[in-house]
Amino acid sequence: MFTLLIFFGGLLGEVAAAPSMVGSLDIPWASGVYVSGSYAYVAAIGIEKVDISNPANPIIVNSTGETAFTINDIHMAGTYAYVAADTSGLLIMDISDFGNLTLVGSVETPHRARSVSVSDHYAYIATWGDTDLAIVDISNPQNPALEISQAFPEPTWADGVCVSDHRAYIAGGIAGLHVLDISNPLLPIYTGSVINKGTPDPDPYTYDTLSANGAFVSGAYAFVADSSGLQIIDITDLQNPILAGSVGISPYGASDVFVSGSYAYVTADVFEGKLFIIDVSDFTESSTTPVDPSATISLNKSEYYPGDNMKVTLSTSAGTGDNSWDIYVGLIMPDNSLRFMTFEPSFSLGLNPVPARPSEPITTESMTILEITMPEGFPPGNWQWVSALGKDNLSKLSAISRAPFTLHNSQEAALDLTGIWRVQQTITGNCSGVDYPYTESYMAECVQNGSTLTLTSTSNGASFFGTITGNTITLTGTIPTEDGITSINFSGTVSSDGNTVTGAATWTWTDGIRTCSGTGSNTMVKSNASTTINVAGTWQGVWQSNAYGLSGTFSTNITQQNSVLSGTINVPEIGMSSAALKGSVDGNIITFGDIDDKITFTGAVVGESVASGTYTYPSLTDNGAWQGSKMQ
């Protein structure tokens, strides 16, 4: 029957041509895609920037390289990449320097973040778990806030999300495509689902169920990445979908899709990784609704003191419709008064609502419109930069973009976390064979640049990045283990003197096949180099196992540089002889072990010559007590 309809299409009305494959590109672990202008940005082990100006021959022109966090999907907006980062939630990254991503802000999602779509000042995130959609307010990229966590009537593993014309479309795996009305983003309303492809006259051997991994909606058509390839479905009537076209992709089907112009950009086969470019012109040219241009304003940080550098960035998108709009930029002061800014042909602030630059068509670009060193004398408090596009004497306005910030006076002391810290964590979880709870500690170095933090440790390979706002810090990162990697999200409070941080963490460990997770309570204490004792020299000691009733000896030859320890370690009973040593000392707290983390000793030193504490030996799930003394 379907064949006859195509054959007699000229009699029954014009039938769209079948979509056709145009080009492809190998990108290992490709899982998500976003297109802007002549470039496709592909989520893989990093972000790959692909030149698609010749669809038959796409070429990778830039790459972030492998990141410390998982990238399931991305949405690009100006100089920001909004990243669905699995167990790390939503990350907002500054991509001004593409090879050196900088964290701007982050927020935890209730479950694993699988896909993200941004509309106005909200990010819509598909999540795997008891809830399917998280809605995050991103009006302040430095401090995004989770607003809504929505579950669907049917069990769903949400894998993709697309926002189009006040609707959010959620790809829910074998549960199909779910639709929500988001006219009010804070009150999403479930309106229905599409669970079948709409194959005409399916016979008993036709697989008609839709298994949706990703989706893009344009006009009347839903372009769905499913387990067998790309499906193009007319969803004018959700209850009666009609399959309009498809392209098979084997062996694993498609993972995500983005439609731009005449082409669908499809990621597939996540293990080997492919980007496919498919001509879908017959399904887009007559159905695509013009998109108005937009403007987004952002800052390099959210808190400023006199002497700090403020950088104001304006990013515009040309859209697909009329681009004869004017740019308006304003500054809202603590007393709520508004000043309008011009940056071309010269900088000025005034009361009259004038365009920020002479009228010209809106293009897709990102520009620094102001960069200054903050002077003394500005009133402290909460300020906002705002931007919008307007036309016809402001009778029509685009969505308003906001970049709030706090201005402090010079008398307020800013917390500075730069330095060496001792991190102690008590861990609980559900990994099999592990005796919970247990406590471990390590030394780490923190570097603070404005409100941005990086925390790294040479003792266990920990690598974190995050932000500080007031006395609250958030950190996201990983710690490698012998057989996998642990991803961690931490939130804590800094003491008024800036020397102690307390908080809680959630963590997930995986080796690529198995997964387990848990929580931790953490305390960080800043090291004071002037009070760190000298432990350099040769040490000998004994250890006693709690788990197996065994005992043995150890010896070390320690070299010390400030708080960092190196040298050699011997533990004869486990076959360790002259292994490279790594460790640290903070005050009288010492941590040391071999460079491969087979065994780690932590304890307290008394009088620079006697020490005792506990050890861990992970490969045998062993721990116990030790004591030692300095021989020279």
Buried (B, 14 or more C-beta within 10 A) or exposed (E): EEEEBEEEEEEEEEBBEBBEBBBBBEBEBBBBBBBBBEBBBBBBBBBBBBBBEEBEEBEBEBBBEEBBBBBBBBBBBBBBBBBBBBBBBBBBBBBBEBEEBBBBBBBBBBBBBBBBBBBBBBBBBBBBBEBBBBBBBBBBBBBBEBEBBBBBEEEBBBBBBBBBEEBBBBBBBBBBBBBBBBEEBEEBEBEBBBBBBBBBEBEEEEEBBBBBBBBBBBBBBBBBBBBBBBBBBBBEEBEEBBBBBBBEBEEBBBBBBBBBBBBBBBBBBBEEBBBBBBBBBBBBEEEBEEEBBBBBBBBBBBBBBBEBEBBBBBBBBBBBEEBEBBBBBBBBBBEEEEBBBBBEEEEEEEEEEEBBBEEEEBEBEBBEBBEEEBEEEBEBEEBBBBBBBBBEEEEEEBBBBBBBBBBBEEEEEBBEBBBBBBBBBBBEBEBEEBEEBBBBBBBBBBEBEBBBBBBBBBBBBBBBBBBBBEEBBBBBBBBBBEEBBBBBBBBBEBEEEBBBBEBEBBBBBBEEEEEBBBEBBBBBBBBEEEEBBEBBBEBEBEBEBEEEEBEBBBBBBBEBEEBBBBBBBBBEEBEBEEBEBBBBBBBBBBBBBBBEBBBBBBBEBEEEBBBBBBBBBBEBEBBBBBEBEBEE
